[in-house]
Each structure stands twice: as C-alpha cells, then as structure tokens.
Amino acid sequence: MTFRSFMQAALDEAQAAATRGEVPIGAVVVRDGQILAAAGNRTRALCDPTAHAEVLAIREACRLLQSERLPECDLYVTLEPCPICAGTIAAARIKRLYIGALDPKSGGTLHGAKVFSHAQCHHMPEIYDGIAAEASEKLLRAFFAAKR
C-alpha cells in the first residue's frame, strides 16, 4: 500500500483560515483514501474557543458517519494539536494522526500536556510528525509577522 498524504488539503484549510483572520491551522479527516471533512480554525468567527480546526473537522466527520467514534479515520493537521484537540482526537478514537509543524509552546501531543501518555487517556492514535512541516511553519510565521 502506497502512502498518500492529505496534508495539502489541510494546508489549504489553514490558508483559508488566515484569509479570514483566524490563526492558520487546518485539518482534514480521511477514511479509505477519501476526505470526509475539512476545516480551518473558526474561533473568532464563531466566538467559540473550541472551534479549532481539528475539533470542527472531527465534529463534521462524526455527523456524516452518524457516530461519535472514528476508528477507521486518519486526521491530518498543520500544527501539533493542543490539549483540547488531543482529548477530542482520543475521544473520537482517530486511528492515525499526521502532524505538520510541532508546537513546543502549546502542543498537547508530543509536547506540553502529552495527553496521549496519561493513564486516563483511553486511546492513542499512531502519530507521524513533520509532514509538510516547513510549509506549515511558513504559513504560521507569515501570519504572526503580519500581526506585529
């Protein structure tokens, strides 16, 4: 089986988020080689601190599949998920997590809270990092540089 990355679709969502004035993070949920759901951050637009790209994409995939669990799905996200998103990923039972840029400051999977490493966490996806990391980092740097 040949690996096919869907990180470009997540990057497209991140770019769309930046265009809307949101922090440029994008996520896509994939099952059987097909994108089920895609989202970019919408915390400002929705006045919702939980409207992170990962959470929105997972919510939509769950809605489409009529299930609160996504055990046969993969999640591509342009930045290492925060603790809120890591908890959502675990609750949804995402099979594989593909991460673009790492986030030593606010990450919750490989840095910081390391949600998946706690005994209270009932599920840990396979994790692959560094997928299109340079493109993800560039988008974030440009967004924040423009804010300063």
N, C-alpha and C positions, 0 to 999 in steps of 0.2 A: 504494500500500500504506500503510495506516494503522499508525503506531507504537502498540504496546500494551506498556505497562510491566508487568513482573512483580516490581517492587521490593516491593510489599506482601507478597507471599509470602515474600520474603527477610526483610522486617521481622518477619513472624510467626515465622519460624525464630529470629531474633535475640531476640525476646521470650521464646520458649520456652527458649532458652539461658540467658537472665537468670534465669528462674524456677528453672532447675536449678543456679544459682550459677556459671554459666560466663560469660565475657565475652560480652556480647550482640552477636554477629556472626552474620548469616545469609546463606545463599547458595542460589541455585537455578540449575539448568541447564535451558535451554529449547531445544527443537528444533521447528520448524514450528508455533510458537504453543502448544505443549504443554509443561508442566513434566515433565521426565524424572526429576529428582532434586532433593531439597531437604535442607538440613542446617543445623544451628547448631553453634557450637563445642562440642566434647566433650573438650577436652584434659584436664580434671580427671577426668571420669567414666571415660575410657579410659586414664588415666595415660600419655598419648601426646602429646608436644609437637608432633606433626604433625597432630593431629586438629582442624585448623582447618576452619571451615565450608566454605570453597572446596574444600579437598582432599577432604573427605568427600563433597561433592556430585559432584565430578568422578569420584571412585572409583565411586560408585554408578551414574552415567550410563554410564561405561565398561563396568561389569559388565552393565548392562541391554542395551547395544548390542553387547556382546562385541567391543569394540575398545579399543585404547589411545589412540585419537585421536578427537576430537570436532569435526571441521572444519565441520560444519553446525550447531553449537550455540553458544548465547549463554550467558553467565554474568552473573547479577545478584548483587551482593554489597553489603552495607550499609556496609562500610568498605573503603577502599583496601587492596588486598591487600599483604601483607608480601612480602619477597623469596622465602620458601619457596613461598608461594601463586603468586606471579608466575611462578616457574620451572615449577610444575605446570601453570599455565594455558598457558604456551608449549609445554611438552611434549605437552599434550593437543590443541594446535592449536585452541583455542577461537576462534571466528570474531569475536565481539563481546563486549566486557567493559563492563558497566554498573555504575558505582560510585556508592554513596550519598555518604557523608562522605569527605572527604580525610583523610589521616593524615600530616602533615608530620613527625611524630616517628618513626614506624615503618613508613611506607609503602614499598613497593618497586617501584611502577609509575611514578607521577608525581613521587614524592619519593624521597629516600634513594638506594638502590642503583639505581633506574631500570633494572631488569632487562631490559626490552624494548629499551633503547637500546644494549646491548652487542653487539658483532660476534659474540660467541659464542652469542647468542640466535638461534635459527633460525626463530622465529615471533613476530610481534607482532600481537595482535588489534586490531581497531578499538576505541577507548576512548571512552566517554562518561561524564562525571562529573557530579555534582550531582543525580542522580536521587533525589528524596526525601531530600536531604542533611539538611534540618532535622530530620526525624523520626529519622533515623539518629543524628545528633549528640545529640538529646534523650535517646534511649534509653541511649546510652553515658554521657552526663553523669549521668543519674539513677542508673545502676548504680554508677559510681565514687563518687558523692556518698554513697550509702548505705554504702559500704565505709569511708568516712573517719570 
